[in-house]
């Protein structure tokens, strides 16, 4: 680490793990000559060394770009790294629905259950059921019931006058739908984020019922209610699924594991942000009232920092790297009923004194897949599952939508030395297809350079 640095660990409940670490962060902030405080928050992994490598790589590139940003010459930076227990979820591994679901294996699903399900008893139950998923409606029901136990409680209905609400709660079907119907709707070989149609030309979703597709072409419903493909092979029936093979059932089970992991981490990130991180930011502001505060979050860590930033009094810049939350998170009236995104207060309260940067790319399969599954379970009929037309779509996939502060025309992440003209209080959707190849690929020199430009914005 090329800058003065301390770490602050958080519990899964959102509280600060060690108050001594908090005090060390405040002491760092109060050091004479410090003009800027950078708070980093990882996501999408359960490995502290990985988080530390991300922080080191990102700040190394930031330091290397320092001579290329004249406004940074007079700044003196200190860094606080937030560490919290997040769960790694699907990115480029062959998760069902990304076109490779039918190549999934029971062994891979068992391994993923072991790494993504934190309760040992629940993990053991899920693993025991895997070999039975193809043939047993009971096993599918018990598997889904065990996953449902991980979901956070349903969000409360917004009260009178409440405008900022949770813009992507878990679909009702994920909580309460018939297990065989949920398995059928959750996945399939056509579920590829960024693609509005399968190669065979069939639409991705059907507003009247579940989408049950065959790789070669559209499905056909016969009068008995059983869905068949054009060759006559039974795919599923309302009364009980019939699977082509174990891999087909395992692929859908992996989709459901991924989407429940997403909602589990979404809830935890909110607790971390509103609890320990908000407490930390308030302390930093008190310890160094003249220093400018900058927040950088990746994946679910972006949600944690957006939550904290929406509560904190003043933040100079916020940079969200492949954020794992809704593209309506900062929106105005995203649902046509007067409701705004949950993080809208960050832009309307005067708390943001610099720019908000958001990287997004079609290469982010982790965000795309989670939202694609959620969209299918909600039976959305959008032409592009997970893209900007889908009510279920991610910030890391599409950038901020329905947000008046977004600068148009949309910009791109640039090479080191490229021109940025960031302005205070504005939102910059930076398309990053050329530089960010996957959900976790966020520590390159181009990211460090954009971040440094945000830090130097007057």
C-alpha positions, -999 to 999 in steps of 0.1 A, spaced: 0 0 0 15 33 -11 -6 55 12 -11 55 50 -36 27 56 -57 10 83 -84 -16 82 -118 -17 100 -136 -51 101 -174 -54 103 -196 -82 116 -223 -97 95 -248 -79 117 -233 -46 105 -215 -37 137 -178 -28 139 -158 -59 150 -130 -42 169 -134 -7 183 -96 -4 184 -96 -5 146 -121 23 145 -99 44 168 -69 37 146 -89 50 116 -98 82 134 -62 87 144 -51 82 108 -77 107 96 -65 133 121 -29 132 110 -16 167 101 -16 174 64 -42 148 53 -65 165 28 -85 134 16 -98 102 31 -105 73 8 -128 45 22 -127 12 2 -153 -15 6 -151 -49 -12 -178 -73 -21 -183 -106 -39 -159 -127 -20 -154 -144 13 -116 -141 15 -99 -112 33 -66 -117 14 -85 -112 -19 -100 -80 -5 -66 -68 5 -52 -76 -29 -80 -56 -45 -73 -26 -23 -35 -28 -30 -39 -31 -68 -65 -3 -69 -44 22 -48 -12 12 -67 -28 23 -100 -42 54 -83 -7 63 -71 8 56 -106 -18 79 -122 -10 108 -98 13 127 -122 -14 126 -149 -40 145 -128 -27 181 -120 -55 186 -95 -41 158 -74 -7 174 -69 -18 194 -38 -38 165 -22 -26 141 5 -45 108 8 -51 83 36 -69 51 30 -93 31 52 -101 -5 40 -135 -19 52 -135 -57 56 -168 -76 60 -180 -112 55 -194 -113 20 -202 -144 0 -188 -150 -35 -214 -156 -61 -215 -164 -98 -194 -146 -123 -178 -164 -152 -182 -199 -139 -208 -220 -159 -239 -211 -140 -271 -224 -155 -288 -199 -178 -256 -184 -191 -257 -207 -221 -236 -233 -202 -261 -244 -176 -266 -279 -190 -229 -285 -186 -232 -281 -148 -225 -311 -126 -238 -322 -93 -202 -321 -79 -199 -284 -88 -232 -275 -72 -222 -294 -40 -189 -274 -40 -208 -241 -44 -232 -250 -16 -202 -255 7 -188 -220 -1 -220 -200 -4 -242 -214 24 -229 -203 57 -250 -224 80 -234 -259 82 -267 -277 89 -285 -260 60 -256 -267 37 -256 -304 46 -294 -306 39 -289 -290 5 -260 -313 -4 -280 -344 6 -308 -334 -18 -287 -328 -49 -287 -363 -63 -325 -365 -60 -333 -332 -77 -340 -346 -112 -365 -372 -101 -381 -361 -68 -406 -333 -64 -401 -337 -27 -363 -331 -30 -369 -300 -51 -394 -286 -26 -370 -293 3 -341 -277 -16 -360 -246 -23 -374 -244 13 -338 -245 26 -328 -217 3 -358 -197 13 -347 -198 49 -317 -177 39 -338 -149 24 -341 -117 45 -376 -107 58 -399 -90 33 -394 -52 32 -421 -33 50 -446 -15 29 -437 22 26 -457 44 49 -475 76 38 -451 102 25 -422 77 21 -407 82 -13 -374 63 -13 -381 25 -12 -364 -8 -20 -365 -10 -57 -357 -47 -62 -372 -69 -34 -371 -107 -40 -399 -117 -64 -429 -132 -46 -424 -165 -65 -390 -169 -50 -406 -167 -15 -439 -185 -20 -442 -200 -55 -448 -237 -62 -413 -254 -61 -416 -271 -95 -428 -239 -111 -400 -219 -95 -374 -244 -107 -388 -243 -142 -390 -205 -143 -356 -199 -127 -333 -210 -155 -328 -226 -188 -303 -223 -217 -319 -191 -230 -310 -171 -199 -281 -151 -211 -278 -115 -198 -275 -90 -225 -292 -111 -251 -329 -103 -259 -334 -135 -279 -321 -170 -280 -304 -182 -312 -336 -199 -322 -355 -167 -320 -379 -174 -292 -387 -146 -268 -371 -148 -234 -402 -144 -213 -439 -148 -214 -461 -126 -193 -488 -153 -190 -467 -180 -175 -433 -196 -170 -408 -196 -199 -398 -232 -206 -375 -233 -235 -354 -258 -255 -321 -247 -270 -332 -253 -305 -365 -234 -306 -397 -222 -290 -417 -243 -266 -453 -254 -273 -480 -259 -248 -503 -289 -255 -540 -290 -243 -531 -311 -213 -510 -283 -199 -477 -301 -203 -450 -280 -220 -431 -298 -248 -404 -288 -272 -410 -291 -310 -394 -326 -310 -420 -338 -285 -397 -341 -255 -415 -333 -222 -398 -305 -203 -422 -299 -174 -458 -300 -163 -476 -278 -137 -482 -308 -115 -445 -318 -113 -414 -313 -133 -398 -339 -155 -362 -332 -162 -342 -342 -192 -312 -352 -170 -296 -344 -137 -276 -316 -152 -308 -298 -161 -321 -299 -126 -287 -290 -112 -284 -260 -135 -317 -246 -122 -307 -253 -86 -275 -233 -92 -295 -204 -105 -316 -205 -74 -286 -207 -52 -271 -177 -69 -302 -155 -67 -308 -163 -30 -271 -156 -23 -276 -123 -41 -306 -113 -18 -287 -125 13 -257 -103 5 -279 -74 -6 -295 -74 29 -261 -78 47 -245 -50 27 -274 -27 38 -268 -36 74 -230 -31 71 -236 3 54 -263 16 77 -245 3 108 -207 1 111 -198 21 79 -221 50 87 -207 51 123 -171 50 108 -179 79 84 -194 100 111 -163 95 132 -139 103 104 -158 135 97 -155 145 134 -118 136 136 -108 154 104 -135 181 96 -114 197 69 -106 165 50 -127 155 19 -143 120 21 -143 97 -9 -161 63 -11 -152 35 -34 -172 3 -33 -172 -29 -55 -202 -52 -60 -221 -55 -27 -196 -32 -11 -210 -5 -35 -244 -10 -19 -229 -8 16 -213 25 8 -243 39 -10 -264 31 21 -239 49 44 -234 78 20 -272 84 18 -271 88 56 -238 107 61 -237 145 60 -211 152 34 -192 130 9 -171 145 -18 -170 117 -43 -185 82 -46 -172 56 -71 -193 24 -76 -175 -4 -93 -198 -30 -109 -224 -23 -82 -246 -52 -73 -279 -33 -69 -307 -20 -90 -302 4 -119 -331 23 -103 -312 28 -70 -309 66 -76 -340 69 -98 -370 93 -96 -404 77 -98 -390 44 -111 -423 26 -108 -447 52 -120 -462 54 -85 -440 82 -72 -414 60 -55 -378 69 -58 -347 47 -55 -335 39 -20 -303 59 -24 -319 89 -40 -312 111 -8 -274 110 -16 -282 132 -47 -309 154 -32 -297 164 2 -266 183 -6 -245 154 8 -226 149 -24 -201 177 -30 -183 161 -59 -192 135 -86 -208 100 -85 -190 76 -109 -206 43 -119 -188 17 -140 -210 -7 -160 -205 -33 -187 -223 -61 -205 -193 -82 -195 -206 -84 -159 -223 -118 -159 -226 -119 -121 -250 -89 -119 -266 -99 -152 -273 -134 -141 -288 -126 -107 -311 -101 -122 -320 -123 -151 -332 -150 -127 -351 -125 -106 -368 -112 -138 -378 -147 -148 -392 -154 -114 -412 -122 -116 -424 -131 -151 -413 -99 -166 -420 -96 -203 -391 -72 -211 -374 -78 -245 -340 -79 -228 -336 -99 -196 -314 -79 -172 -309 -50 -196 -321 -14 -194 -356 -24 -205 -361 -49 -177 -376 -37 -144 -350 -61 -128 -317 -48 -140 -284 -40 -123 -263 -9 -119 -232 -28 -128 -249 -39 -160 -267 -8 -171 -256 22 -150 -281 45 -133 -314 49 -150 -343 74 -146 -318 96 -127 -319 133 -137 -284 139 -125 -269 115 -150 -247 134 -175 -256 129 -212 -244 117 -235 -232 88 -215 -194 85 -211 -169 57 -211 -141 46 -189 -109 61 -204 -73 52 -207 -49 69 -184 -44 104 -197 -78 106 -212 -100 137 -205 -126 138 -178 -147 168 -169 -164 157 -138 -187 182 -120 -200 182 -85 -234 167 -79 -236 149 -112 -237 112 -120 -214 97 -146 -223 63 -161 -190 50 -174 -193 22 -199 -164 -1 -193 -167 -28 -219 -132 -22 -232 -114 -25 -198 -136 -45 -173 -140 -81 -185 -159 -95 -156 -176 -86 -124 -144 -88 -104 -121 -71 -129 -122 -37 -113 -86 -28 -102 -71 -19 -136 -52 14 -142 -81 29 -160 -102 26 -129 -75 41 -107 -72 70 -131 -110 77 -131 -110 75 -93 -81 100 -91 -100 124 -113 -130 122 -90 -108 129 -60 -94 159 -77 -127 174 -88 -132 209 -74 
